[in-house]
């Protein structure tokens, strides 16, 4: 299975694994699964650190490099096709990063791993809910 990790799932897997459901842990640790991460998740983390809503034990660049070494992920590219697909995404909220994640999942046929109830019902994608 090809899994696109929502930002919080990626961060929890590194910092608070106890917040992950057993099904999410099994999927993330499953050797047969590919893990994908959007560059927008790194951007979201950067914003959280900048606003001091998230504190890391090292510099952001170093933390990200270590995190990617410990949990290898494939970069989910932001392509023209993904950008165009965003215009077709219908969500009950206006978060642009969520729109990009759903569009990315559609374009690359990925299963979105999320705890965000607003994304669990997203149309046109497979979702692995952290429950």
N, C-alpha and C positions, 0 to 999 in steps of 0.2 A: 504494500500500500504506500502511496505517496502522500505524506502528511505535511500540511502547511501549519506551522505553529503560530498561533496568535501571540502577540507580544507578551501578555501576562503568562501564558503557558510556558513560553521560552524562559522568562525570568523566574517563574516558580520552579521550573525544572533545575535551575542552577542554584537558587537561593532558598526556596521554601518548598522542597519536594513533598512535604506533608500536606500541602494544599491540593495536590493532584489526586484525582480519583485512581483507583487501581487500574481501570481500563485505560486511562491516559498514560499511566506509567508503563503498562505492558506495551502499549503501542509505540511509545517513544523509545523504549529499550529493545523493542523487537528488531532483531538483526535483519529481518526480511524487509523492513520498512525503510523508505527514504524520508529523511527529514528535510524540510524546506523552510527557509526564513526570508521574509521580505526585508529589503533594505529599510523600509519604513519602520520596522520594529527597532532597528538601531537608532533611527532618527527619534522615535518616541522615547527610547531610553535616554538619549542625549538630552531631550527636553526635560524629562523628569529629573535628571541629575542637575541640569542648569537651574531649575526651579527649586532645587533642594528638597524635592518630594521623594527622592530616592538617593540613598547614600551608598557608594561603592567603597570597597576596601583598597582600591588602587585607582590609578588614572583610567578614564573611560576607555581609551584606546587599548591599554594593557588588559583591562577587564574583558573587553569584547574578544580580543585575540585569545585569551585563556578560555573563555566560555566556548568559543568555536572549536578550540582544540579538544576540550572535554566532551563536547556534544557536537560532533561534526554535522553541519547542515549544508545544504545546497542553497545557493543564493537564488531566490525567485526574482527573475529580472523584471524591471519596469519597462515594458515594451509599449510600442504604439498600440498594439492590439489590446493590451491590458488597459491602457488609458481610455481607449474607445469603449471597451466593455464597461467601464465605470459608469458611463452614461445610461446603461441599461439596468444597472443595479438598483433595485427598489428595497430600501430598508426603512424601518419605522423611526429612524433617527438620522442625523445629518453628519455623522463623523466621517470625514473624508478618508481616513486611514482604513476604517472598516469597509468602505466602498472598494478601496484598492485591494484589500485582502480577499473580498468576495470575488472581485473581477479576476484576480490572480488565480484563485482556486478554479474558477470556470475555465479560463484560458488554458491552464496547464493540467486540468483534470486532477486536482489535488483535493484531499479531504482536509477540511479546516478543523483543527483541534482548538476548541475554545470553551471558556466558562461563561462567556457573554451570552446571556439569554436572548438578547436582541439579535444575535447572529445564528443561534441554534435553528431558527425557522427560516433562514435565508433560502430563497428559491434558486434552483439551478445548480446547487452544490451539495456535496456530501459533507456532513458535519459529524465529528466525534465530540460529543458533549462531555465536559469534565464533570460527571455526576457520579 
